[in-house]
Amino acid sequence: MAKELYSSTDWISIINGSIVKSDEFEKTNLTGTEPDWLSQDIEQYKNCKLYDIEDYNFQLAFLDSSEFCGFSEFKKIENKCKFVVLDDTRTRKHVKTREYCLDKHECIVDRLEDRNGWAVFEMEEISKSVND
């Protein structure tokens, strides 16, 4: 849907896939239905396009990660973008990422009360090196 919505906007690139492998998923302290979700995600990742972003820098990264790879995904882009938007910051997906960012980066917006929470952070280390 995002690709269709932004198809005529040449300065937005939608990447649908993953930058982490399923062996990088967080697999500890699973509760309730999480073991089933994890199995489903691992199965889906077998058909998911894997992107190598080693040579990329981004102005903005929006992470709507799997429940089990949020922090792993974030760590791969932390020094490659100026801003990051985290979705679902009250869920397993980005609780750890949010806490880490609150300690290490400048918080622009933090809305725990909105749906499952979301936040925007400025990545201070990279902000000077990414072209405006």
C-alpha positions in Angstrom: 0.0 0.0 0.0 2.8 2.4 0.8 4.5 1.8 -2.6 1.2 2.7 -4.3 0.6 5.7 -2.1 4.0 7.2 -2.6 4.6 6.1 -6.2 4.6 9.7 -7.6 6.8 11.0 -4.8 10.4 10.7 -6.2 12.1 11.5 -2.9 10.6 8.6 -0.9 11.8 5.1 -1.4 9.7 2.3 0.1 11.7 -0.8 1.0 9.6 -3.8 2.0 11.8 -6.6 3.3 14.2 -7.1 6.1 17.7 -6.2 7.0 18.0 -8.9 9.6 18.1 -12.7 9.3 15.7 -14.9 11.3 18.7 -16.2 13.3 19.0 -12.6 14.6 15.5 -12.7 16.2 15.1 -12.3 19.9 14.0 -15.7 21.1 14.1 -15.5 24.9 11.4 -15.1 27.5 8.6 -16.0 25.1 5.1 -15.9 26.7 1.6 -16.7 25.7 1.2 -17.0 21.9 4.7 -15.6 21.2 6.2 -19.0 20.4 3.6 -19.4 17.7 4.2 -15.9 16.4 7.9 -16.5 16.3 7.4 -19.7 14.3 5.2 -17.9 11.8 7.7 -15.0 11.5 10.6 -17.4 10.9 8.5 -19.2 8.2 7.6 -15.9 6.5 11.2 -14.7 6.6 12.1 -17.7 4.3 10.4 -15.8 1.5 11.3 -12.3 2.6 13.8 -10.2 0.6 17.0 -9.5 2.6 18.6 -6.1 2.1 22.2 -5.3 2.6 22.4 -1.7 3.8 26.1 -1.6 4.6 26.7 1.2 2.1 23.4 3.2 2.7 22.6 6.3 4.7 19.0 7.4 5.3 17.4 10.7 6.3 14.6 8.8 8.0 14.0 5.2 8.8 10.5 4.0 9.9 10.8 0.7 11.7 7.6 -1.4 11.8 9.6 -4.5 12.7 8.7 -8.0 13.5 7.9 -8.6 17.1 11.2 -10.4 17.4 13.7 -8.3 15.5 13.0 -4.7 16.5 16.2 -4.1 18.4 18.4 -6.1 16.0 17.0 -4.1 13.1 17.5 -0.8 14.9 21.1 -1.5 15.7 21.8 -2.0 12.0 20.4 1.4 11.1 21.4 3.4 14.2 24.5 5.0 12.6 23.0 5.1 9.1 20.1 7.6 9.5 19.4 11.0 10.8 15.9 10.2 12.3 14.2 7.0 13.3 10.5 6.4 13.8 9.6 3.4 16.0 6.2 1.8 15.8 4.7 -0.3 18.7 7.0 0.9 21.4 4.8 -0.7 24.1 5.2 -4.2 22.6 8.1 -6.6 22.6 8.9 -5.2 19.1 10.4 -1.9 20.3 10.3 -1.7 24.2 14.0 -2.4 24.3 14.7 -0.1 21.4 12.8 2.8 22.9 14.5 2.4 26.3 17.9 2.4 24.5 17.1 5.4 22.4 15.8 7.4 25.4 19.2 6.9 27.0 21.4 7.4 23.9 19.5 9.7 21.5 17.4 12.8 21.4 13.7 12.1 21.7 11.5 14.2 19.5 8.2 12.5 20.1 7.2 9.7 22.5 3.6 8.7 22.5 3.1 5.6 24.6 -0.6 6.2 25.0 -1.3 6.2 21.2 -2.3 2.7 20.0 0.7 0.5 21.0 3.0 3.5 21.2 5.3 5.2 18.8 8.3 7.5 19.0 10.7 9.6 16.9 14.4 10.0 17.7 17.2 12.0 16.2 20.3 9.9 15.9 22.9 12.4 17.2 26.0 10.6 16.0 25.0 10.4 12.3 23.0 13.7 12.1 26.1 15.7 11.2 27.3 13.3 8.4 24.1 12.6 6.5 23.5 15.1 3.7 20.5 17.3 4.1 
